[in-house]
Amino acid sequence: LAKTTQPISMDSYEGQEVNITCSHNNIATNDYITWYQQFPSQGPRFIIQGYKTKVTNEVASLFIPADRKSSTLSLPRVSLSDTAVYYCLVGDMGTSYDKVIFGPGTSLSVIP
Amino acid sequence: EPEVTQTPSHQVTQMGQEVILRCVPISNHLYFYWYRQILGQKVEFLVSFYNNEISEKSEIFDDQFSVERPDGSNFTLKIRSTKLEDSAMYFCASSAGRGALQPQHFGDGTRLSIL
């Protein structure tokens, strides 16, 4: 699995857009980029996944540049309930991908 | 939306005792996992299970740990003789398949406290 680097923590005020960037310089051709969210005292939750360009769902958008060496999770107009740890993961779609390897993630604190 | 459920939400056990943590994965999923998270640390993989056998395990998953799918719905993690350092949140997860395109769905965990 490709190694990822993301900020340890971020603060944001309510109503702002938050962008969390993840670096994955050694991403492989078959690798997908997946983001999980973990609220305090809860299990991680899958929020979005992409391979290239842009993916959007009801929770977030994921921007992936052409070289795929980084990706940016964008949370529009955050609220206090978006306070969580956000994990960036890179892995391939092959059958060898079994476990999820979590890094420390980015701890997002939303401030009123 | 279907979800993974775990019981109990909190388990307090004396050191040296056996503990069984229970999970009900999403019904049509085929792959099952246990992770743990020590307070303030990252989520760590313990074991994956498919077709009634362990498919992968980490160094943490030593002889004190075992997993079982005793029936068509439950998936359990047993710790034979608990140690103080086993205190952690234990998360069960399941997925429909393997690979990055089959995201894992996590339960909300069991908080295990060893006294």
Interface residues (C-beta under 8 A of the other chain):
Chain A: D31 Y32 T34 Q38 S41 Q42 G43 P44 R45 F46 Q49 Y87 G91 D92 M93 G94 T95 S96 Y97 D98 K99 V100 I101 F102 G103 P104 G105
Chain B: V4 Y31 Y33 Y35 K42 V43 E44 F45 S48 S55 E56 S58 M89 F91 A93 R98 G99 A100 L101 P103 Q104 H105 F106 G107 D108 G109
